[in-house]
Amino acid sequence: MTYASHLLRHSKKIRNASNIRQTESTILIRWFSKETCPSAKKGNDLLKIRQCSYLPANRQLGSLGGCSSTSKFSFSCGARGISSLSVQGEIKGNFARTSTLFNNAFNSSQAQTVRGLSTDSGLPPHQEIGMPSLSPTMTEGNIARWLKKEGDKVAPGEVLCEVETDKATVEMECMEEGYLAKIVQGDGAKEIKVGEVIAITVEEEEDIAKFADYKPSASDAGDGAKDTPDPTPPKEEVKEPVRSSEPKVSKTDDAPQSGDRIFASPLARKLAEDHNVPLAKIKGTGPDGRIVKADIEDYLASSEKSVTPSVSKSKDTTRAETLDYTDLPHSQIRKITASRLLLSKQTIPHYYLTVDTCVDKLMDLRKQLNSLQEASGGKRISVNDLVIKAAALALRKVPQCNSSWTDDYIRQFKNVNVNVAVQTDNGLYVPVIRDADKKGLSKISEEVKYLAGKARENSLKPEDYEGGTFTVSNLGGPFGIKQFCAIINPPQAGILAVGSAEKRVVPGTGANQYDFASFMSVTLSCDHRVIDGAIGAEWLKAFKGYIENPESMLL
């Protein structure tokens, strides 16, 4: 009780916030005192704090980025829930017993700031900036580069650094005014866990020098990192049976004399006969010196070891000397792509439907549209743009394919957002074209080119690739692949693999007459939990209709 009261009286920002001091101080003191009230009452207190007038109405406690310069009060949340309360300092002590209730009370995002108290380590009031969670699947990130240097003044909205997430490189903005006192994780730092401290900011410029040798404590560094593994239990000592130091296989002088009878089991005799092993050279380990099957096997094994080591070593040495390779480090996007595709193949029951579509009319329409685009100064329309439009219209016509699976229900989307696979040097990106069924071909073409450029520059933002309901992957036009089967991008239920167009001979109108036509193979990969075979076939029929009669896409 005394500690919390002292904090409310002496905190620099809380001292200027009359609403907190006069209205909510009792609640805060009760929360962090030893005489805590029942959990149900705490939950009500939380709601009061959350709804109090000194917080903006549109801002939730514990939201990403901590509190703004106008907020006097903020929560800092870790990967496992709220880990500390920021009231011009890090509250410790009794809060460990109440973190579980905080976690249940709020559905909060990963926060990036935690304040420190000067009374804890002799340091002035400061703010620890943690690695933020910038995408739903992000667990760790890399620092691409810092745009601010130690000692620089920072203001809300200014970009501190560029963070390489599991999807793209994202700018991290400052949320409070102050000075960048210490950069804990410098340019190029790799695999920083979400919540791990990356920098320190202070409010007063004269406090910068006091953080020259600052190092985050182990507890702070571990807030957003992986859960501390349980100590390895001591291994139980396994008592091995005492073995005789004498080898089972003996020399000829240890074997019985030639006149003596050799006792051996029938199986041992048969094995020795098959491998031309003289029983006289073997000392039996069975009852009364009887030779058993194990003795024959030990003899054969020892014979092989004595012959092969020099040969195998020479072969391995030669192979190691001639083998040349380079280890390429994983990029963040490649690691997350690998994990998601592995999850997809292991958990989603894929099946595949392939159809050939005649694209002669599509090519003619594209030629006409591009002549109009060139005349008006617009960008050329590609076959892939027409495929995206046809896929979007087919999804609107067969909405069962525009769905995703959950354990309790199938979620059918009303928006048709098509992801487009883009290959880059860093890995595979899938930017999204939102409401593709409602956009014209010119607009789709512009967005695809713009997002593909951002993907190659590794500058996509979360809103550029999140929220897709279906994916199109085209290896035909760029690479000439005739046909392939794509892996579903979870949580979606379908992906369309587009092959190249090729000329084929087809029957003509009359007898013994033949014509030429261009056909393009497409394969639909379906999640059988969501899309039954007949539904997938119906979608392909609709898609083929739009491709072979492209004028219908304009209706």
N, C-alpha and C positions, 0 to 999 in steps of 0.2 A: 504494500500500500504506500509506504513512504517513498519507495523508488519511483513509482509511477507519478505520484504527486510532485516529486522533485522534478521529474522530466517535463511535466506540463507547465511548471512555473518558469523553468530556465531555458526551454527550447526557444531558439531565436524566432522561428516562424510561428510557432504556436502562440508565443507571447503577443503577436500582432493579430491573432485570429480570435476575436472576442466570442464569436459563435461557438467555437470549440471549447474555449476555456469556461464560458458561462453555462453553456447548454449541455455539452456532451462530456465534460471532464469526469463526471461521476461514472459514466458508463465506461470510459476508458480505464479509469483507475480500478473499477470492479473487475474488468477483464484481466488485468495483469497483476492483481494482488493475489496473495495466497488465499484470502477468504473469498474464493470464487463462488458465484451463485450457480444454481442448477443450469444444465445445458439448454433446456427449453427457453429459459429466460435470456440466456446469452444470444440465442438465435434472434429473439425479438430486439435485443440491443443492436445486433448487427444490422437489422433492417432499419432501425432508427438512424444509425450512422450512415448507412447507404443512402438514405433519403434526405439527409440533413441539407440545409440551404447553402452551406458553403461549398458544396460540390456542384459542378455543372450538371444540369438535368440529363444531358445526353451522354454522360460519362460514367462508366461503371468502375467501382473500386477494383483494383487489380488488373486493369486493362493494360494492353501492351504498351510498354514505354514508361510506366510510372506516372507520376503526377505532373501536370504542367506548371508553369510559373505562377499561375493564378490559383492553383490548388494548394491547400495548406496541409494536405493529409493524403497519404497514399499507402497502398498495400504492395508488397513485393512478393510475387508468386514464383515458386519453383516448379520443377517438372512433376513433383508429387503433391502440388497444392501450395497454399500460402505458407511461406517459411518465416517471414518476419514482417513486422509492422513498422512502416517508416513514419516516425513523428520526430523529425530532425535527429534521428539516431536509430540504431538497431536495438529493438527490445529483445532482451534475452530472458533467461530464467524460466518463469512459469509459462511462457508462451508455448514451450514444447508440449505441454499437456493439452493445449487447446487447438493445436494446428489441425487436428483431425476434424474438429467442428467447423473451423474456417473452410476447410476443403469441401465439406458437404454444403456449407452455406452459400458458396459462390461457385459459379461455373466460369472460372477466370482463365485468361490466356497467360502465356509466359511473360513475366515482366522482365525489364532489363536493368532496373536500378534498385540498389539497397543502400540505405544510409548507414554511416558508422558514427559512434559516439566518441568524443574525445576522451571520456573517462575510461574507455576500455583499453586503449593502447597508448595514450599520451598524444594521439594525433588530433588535429582540429576537426570540426565537423566536415564530413566529406560524403561523396556519393560514389558507390561502386556500380559501375555499368557492366551488366552481364551480357553474355551472348544471347541475343533475342531469338525467339522462335518465329521465323519469317515465312514458314509454310507449314501446312498441317502435318507433313511427314518428316519434318526436320528434327533430327536429334543431335546433330553436330554441324559445325560450319567452319569455314576458313576465312581468315582476314586477307582480302585481296590487297588493299592498301589503305593507309590512313590519309585523309584529306586535311586533317588538323594535326598540328605538332604540339608537343608538350609546352605548356605555357600560353598557348593561344586562348583567347577569349571566345566563348561559344554562346550562342543564343538559340532559343527555340526555333526549330525549322531548319537550322543549318546542318549540312551533312558532315557527320564525324568520320565515317569510314565506309568502305565497300565490303560487304560480306558475301562470300560465295556460299550459297545454300545448296541443298540437294537438287534444286531446279535451275537456278540462275544466280547471277551476281546482283545483289540488291543494295541500295544505299540505305544506311542507318542514320536517321536524323537525331539531333539532340532535342531533348524535351524540356530542359531547364537552363536558365541562364547561369553562367559561371565561368570557370577556367579549367582547361584540361591539364590536370596536375601530373598525371602519370599514365603512360601507355604500358599496360601489363603484357598484352599480346601484340607484338609488332607486325609489320608487313610480312605476309607470307606464312603466318602462323597457321598450322594445320590441325584439323580434327579437334576443335574446341567444343566441348560439350555445351548444350544449351543451359544457360544460367551461370556458366563459369565466368569469373571476373575478367574483363578485357581492358578496362581503363578506370581511372579515378578522376572525378571532377570536384572542385571546391568552389565555395562562394566568394572567398576573399583572395585577391592576388598574392598577398604576402604569405599565404599558406602553401603555395606551390612548392617551395623549396623543402618543406618538411616531408614531402613524399618522394624524395629522390631515391631513397633506398626501400621504398614500400614493396612489400610482397604480400599477396593475399594469404589469409590463414587457410589452413587445411579445410576447416569447416566451411568457409566461404567458397573455396574453390570446388567443393564437393556438393554444393546445394543443387546445382543443375546437372551435375554429372551422374554417372551411373550409381545406382544404389551400392553402398559399400558391401562387398561380398561378405558373407558370413565367414568367420574364421574357419580355416580348414580343420576338420576334426582330426585328432591325432590318429595316425594309422595304427591299427591293431597289429601287434607283432605276430607274424605268422611263424609258428614253429615248424621248421622243415625237418623231416626225418633225417636222422644222422646217416650219412652214406659212407660207405667204406671208401677209404682213399685208394684202395687197390683197384686198378682197372679190371673190368670184366673180361677183357680180351687179354690173353696171356701169350707168351712166347712158346715156342715149341718145347723148351726145356721144362715148362710148367705143366705140359700136357702129360697124360698117362703114357707109360711105355708101350711100345708096339705090341707087346704080348698081352697087355692088360685089356680087359673088355671095356668098351666105351658105352656108357649109359646115356641115352638120348631119347627124347619123346618122339613119337612117330611124326608129328608135325615138324619138329626140328630137323629130323632126318630128311624129310621130303624137301624142306626149304634149302638145306645144305646141298642136296643132290641137284636141285634145279639151278643153283648158282655156283656149282663146282667148288664148294667149300669143304676142305678136309676137316673132319670132326676132330682129328688128333691135335689140331692146332688150337682148339677152343677149350677153355676151362669152363665147366658148367657151374651155374649159380643156383640150380635147382636143389631139391632135397638130395642129400648124399652125393653132391657133385654132378647131378644129372643135368645134361645139356637141354635147355628149353629153347623155344622159339625166339625169345628176347635175346639170348646169347648170339644166335645166328644173325639177327638184325643188327646188333651192336657191332659185330665183326664186319658186316658189309658196310655199315656207316663209317667206321674207322678207316676202312680200305679206301672209300671214295674220298674222304677228307685228305688223306695222305697223297692222293694223286692230283686232285683238281685245284688246290689253292693257288699255285704258281700260275696256272693257265688263266684262271678267272681274274686274278689281280692284274695280269698284263692286259687282258681285254678291257677291264674297267678303266685302267690308266690311259690306254689309247683313246677310249671313247670320251673320257673327260677332257683330254687334251685337245681333241678336235671339235668339241661342242662349243659354240659361240652364241651368246644371247645377250639381250638387253632387257632389264626389268623396267617396265613403265608404270609409274604410280597411278593409282585409281583417282579419277576426278570424282567430285561429289555427285555429279549427275550420273556418271557411269555406275557408281556404287548403288544409288537408289534405284536406278533402272534395273540393274541386275536383281536386286532383292524383290522388286515388284513383279518382274517377269517370272522369277522363280516361284513366287507366291501364286501367280496366276496359273502356271502350268500344274502346280501341285494341288490346288484347291478348286479350280474351275473346270467342270467337265466340258471340254471343247468338242465341237464337231464342225465339219466344214462342208460348204455348199459352193459349187463352182458352176458358172454359166458363161457362155460366149455371147457377146453382144456385137452387133454390126454397127460400126461407127462411121459409115460413109456420110449419112445425113448430118451427123454431129460435126464432122470435119468441114462440110460445106457451110453449115451455120457459123462455125467458128471463123471461117475465112471471111464471111460477110460482116460479122461483128467486128473483126479486127480492122477491116477497111474503114468502118465507121469510127472506130476508136482512133485510128491514126489521123483521120481527117479532123477530129475534135481535139487532138492532143492528149488523149487518154492512153492508159497502159494496155498492152496487148493481153488478150484473154487466152489462157492455156487450157489444154484438155483437162488438166486436174481441176481447174475452176469449175468447168462444166460437170465433172464427176461429183464434186462437193455439193453443187446445187442439186443434182439429181438424187444424191444420197439423202440430202436434207428433206426434199419433197417426198421421197419414199418413206422416210421416218414419220413424216406427218400423216401419210396415208396409212401406214401400218405402225401405229404408236406402240404396239407391244415390244418392238425392237428398240424403242427409245426408253429403255428401263434399266434398272439395276436390282440386284438381289440383296436382301437382308434376311436375317434368321426369322423374322416375324412377318414380313410382307415383301411384295414386289413393288418397288417404287417406280411409277410411270411418270416421266417428265413431260411437262407441257411446253417447255422451251426446247428447241432443237439446236444444240450447241455442238458443232463438229470440230473435233481435234484433228489437226493435220500433222503427220509425222514429218519432221525436218532433221536430216542428218547433218551434224557439224563435226569439227575436229575434236570437240570436247565430249561428244556423245549424242544421243538421240533426244530431241525436244519435240513436244507436241503442243504448240500454241493452239488456241481455240478461236474459232469463228462463231460468235454468238448470234443466235437467231438467223442461222444461215438460210432457213426456208423463206424468210421474209426479205432477204436482201437480193439486190440485182447482181448480175454477173460482174459488172464493172466494180461494184463495191467489194464483192468477195475477192476479186483479183487484187485490188489495192491492199486489202487487209492481209492476204496471204503473203504478198511480197514484203510488206512492212514487217510483219511478225517474223518471217523467215530471216530477214536481215538482222533483227534484234537477237534472234536465236544464235546466229553465227557470230555476233558480237558478244554473246554471253551476257546480254543486258535485259533479258525478259523479267518482268515483274510477276508476282503471284497472280494478279488479275489477268495476265496474258495467257496463262495455261490452266487455270483452275476452272472447274464448273462444266467440263465437257460431258456430253451424254453419249457420244458415238465417235469413232475414230476412223479416218481414212489414211491408208498407207500406200503410196504409189512408188513402186520400183520399176514400172514399165517404161514410162517416158524418160526419166533420167538415166537409167541403167540398162534398159532393154531386157529386163527379166520377163519371161513369157507368162509365168504363173507361180504363185507362192501362197503359203498359208501363214497368216500373221497371228501373233499371240495377243489375246484380249488384254486391253488396258483396264485393270480393275479400278473402280467398281462398276465399270460399264459392262454391258452384256453382249456387245458385238463390235467387230472391227472389219473393215472392207479392205482386202488386198487387191490392188489394181496392177495388172500386167500390161505388157506392151501390145500395140496394135500391129497386126501382120496381114499381108495380102493372102487370100485363099481362093482356090478355084471352087465355084459353086455352080449348080445346074442352071442353065439358061431357060428361056421361055419355050423354046422349041426342042424337038428331038435332036440329040447329038449336038446341042449347043451349050456352051459353057461361058460363064462370066467370071469376073474377078470382084472380090469384095474384101473390105478390111474388117477384121474381127479383133475384139479385145476381150481377154479372159479376166474375169473378176471372181474372187473367192471370198465368201462371207464366213467368218469365224463366229460361232454362236456359243453362248453359255446355255447349256441344255436345261439348266434349272429355271431359266427365264423364257427362253425362246424355243418352242417346240419345232420339230423339223418342218411341219406344214407352214408355220408362221414364218420361218426363215425363207422357205421357198416363195411364199407370198410376197415377202419384202423384195426378194431378188426379181420377181416378176414385175413389180412396180418399178424397180430401178431400171430394169432392161427396157421397159416401155418408155421411160423418159430419155434414155440414151438413144434408142433407135428412132424415136419421134421427138427430137429436141424442141420442136415448136411448142409442144405441150407444156414445157417448163415456163413458157412466157405467159400462159393463161392465168 
